[in-house]
């Protein structure tokens, strides 16, 4: 089983929710998530981010998907390293 770690930082200003949604959909289309694990380390989230994550996680029964919500923006490297802990 491979681990796919992804840092998420979405704010109202950077409008990254569109990218997050497209990335997650692309992963669903190309990665067998019954055999691999996806963990999202969330550094910042909007209401839309939470909706996308809830939809992603709740709609994937049998898949290995999780989200870690950080209390602050750790930066990409620290956020991804947190997934490996």
C-alpha positions as CSV (number, residue, x, y, z in Angstrom):
1,X,0.0,0.0,0.0
2,X,1.3,3.4,-1.0
3,X,0.6,6.6,1.0
4,X,-0.3,9.7,-0.9
5,X,0.2,12.8,1.3
6,X,-1.3,16.1,0.2
7,X,-1.1,19.5,1.9
8,X,-4.2,21.7,1.7
9,X,-4.2,25.5,2.2
10,X,-7.4,27.1,1.0
11,X,-8.5,30.6,1.9
12,X,-11.1,33.0,0.6
13,X,-8.2,35.1,-0.8
14,X,-6.3,32.3,-2.7
15,X,-9.5,30.5,-3.9
16,X,-7.7,27.1,-4.0
17,X,-10.9,25.2,-3.4
18,X,-11.4,24.7,-7.2
19,X,-7.9,23.2,-7.4
20,X,-8.6,21.0,-4.4
21,X,-11.8,19.7,-5.9
22,X,-10.2,19.0,-9.3
23,X,-7.2,17.3,-7.7
24,X,-9.3,15.0,-5.5
25,X,-11.5,14.1,-8.5
26,X,-8.4,13.3,-10.6
27,X,-7.0,11.1,-7.8
28,X,-10.3,9.2,-7.7
29,X,-10.1,8.6,-11.5
30,X,-6.5,7.5,-11.6
31,X,-5.6,5.9,-8.2
32,X,-7.0,2.7,-6.8
33,X,-7.8,4.0,-3.3
34,X,-8.8,0.6,-2.2
35,X,-5.1,-0.3,-2.4
36,X,-3.6,3.0,-1.6
37,X,-4.1,5.5,1.2
38,X,-4.8,9.3,0.8
39,X,-4.2,11.6,3.7
40,X,-4.9,15.3,3.4
41,X,-3.1,17.6,5.9
42,X,-5.2,20.7,6.1
43,X,-3.3,24.0,6.9
44,X,-6.2,26.3,6.1
45,X,-9.8,25.7,5.1
46,X,-12.9,27.6,4.0
47,X,-16.4,26.5,4.3
48,X,-16.1,25.2,0.8
49,X,-13.0,23.3,1.7
50,X,-14.8,21.6,4.5
51,X,-17.7,20.7,2.2
52,X,-15.3,19.2,-0.4
53,X,-13.4,17.2,2.3
54,X,-16.7,15.9,4.0
55,X,-18.0,14.9,0.6
56,X,-14.7,13.2,-0.3
57,X,-14.4,11.3,2.9
58,X,-18.1,10.4,3.5
59,X,-18.6,9.2,-0.1
60,X,-15.7,6.8,0.0
61,X,-16.8,3.9,2.1
62,X,-14.1,1.2,1.8
63,X,-11.4,3.6,0.7
64,X,-8.4,4.7,2.8
65,X,-8.9,8.5,3.0
66,X,-8.4,10.7,6.0
67,X,-7.9,14.4,6.8
68,X,-5.7,15.9,9.5
69,X,-6.8,19.4,10.5
70,X,-3.8,21.6,11.7
71,X,-4.4,24.5,14.0
72,X,-2.2,26.8,11.9
73,X,-0.5,27.0,8.5
74,X,2.5,24.7,9.0
75,X,3.7,25.1,5.5
76,X,3.8,22.4,2.9
77,X,6.8,20.4,4.1
78,X,5.7,20.2,7.8
79,X,2.1,19.5,6.8
80,X,3.2,16.5,4.7
81,X,5.7,15.3,7.3
82,X,2.8,15.3,9.8
83,X,1.1,12.7,7.6
84,X,4.1,10.4,8.0
85,X,4.1,10.5,11.8
